[in-house]
Amino acid sequence: MPSPWWRGSWVRDTVEVLLIAVILYVAIAFALQTVRVDGESMNNTLANQDLLLASKISYDFGGNPQRGDIVILIPPSDPSQDFIKRVIGLPGDVIEIDGDHTPTEILIKPGGKGPFQVLKEPYLPEPWTTLKYCCTSTGMATSTPQPVTIPAGDYFVMGDNRNYSSDSRVFGFVPRKTILAKAILRIWPVSNFGGLGAGSTLEPVKIGRAWCRERV
């Protein structure tokens, strides 16, 4: 049993503070990480050299990536790198990209059910003119619009700066196990400190859009 001297000493208080600090450090290190943006593929949402705070546990307790999330992932094309992209398509979605329409639009059947819906993306920095047709059976770009069902456990990701992004159009679907964290906050530069802006929404396809195929 501790002596009265120990219970009331500054030594005990110091040990308690250090113990709490160590516990907090370990908890934060386990749950969060900082991520530096390298390149322009997420302009204008994220700029080159932005420093982000990402949650490593957002998807570890029953949750899964959601449409519009900005995530850190390992691309299938190069396991030595980490990429930052936005989740566009979820497992079971039917997705099609049609560059014949101006502007280029992404069409999605959420969960593979119902009619196609148009993905509204207010964050795009400029008109999208490259790799504007999709998708092959593995999720890569095509020369004509082609709907495909995203397999269970896979995701379709894209950079916001579509003309300058290596994403699912190039390396295909991304397995859930290679999505490492969810970006939640920009911490540098201080002038842009804060959240990462609005995500995407789905809206019904306008009547008369006969080119919305129902092959899937």
Sequence and secondary structure as in RCSB ss.txt:
>XXXX:A:sequence
MPSPWWRGSWVRDTVEVLLIAVILYVAIAFALQTVRVDGESMNNTLANQDLLLASKISYDFGGNPQRGDIVILIP
PSDPSQDFIKRVIGLPGDVIEIDGDHTPTEILIKPGGKGPFQVLKEPYLPEPWTTLKYCCTSTGMATSTPQPVTI
PAGDYFVMGDNRNYSSDSRVFGFVPRKTILAKAILRIWPVSNFGGLGAGSTLEPVKIGRAWCRERV
>XXXX:A:secstr
   HHHHTSHHHHHHHHHHHHHHHHHHHHHHEEEEE  SSTTTTTS TT EEEEESSTTSSS    TT EEEE  
TT TT  EEEEEEE TT EEEEETTSSS EEEEEGGG SS EEEE TT  S   SS EE  TTS B SS   EE 
 TTEEEEE SSGGG  SHHHH  EEGGGEEEEEEEEEESGGG B      EEEE  TT TTS    
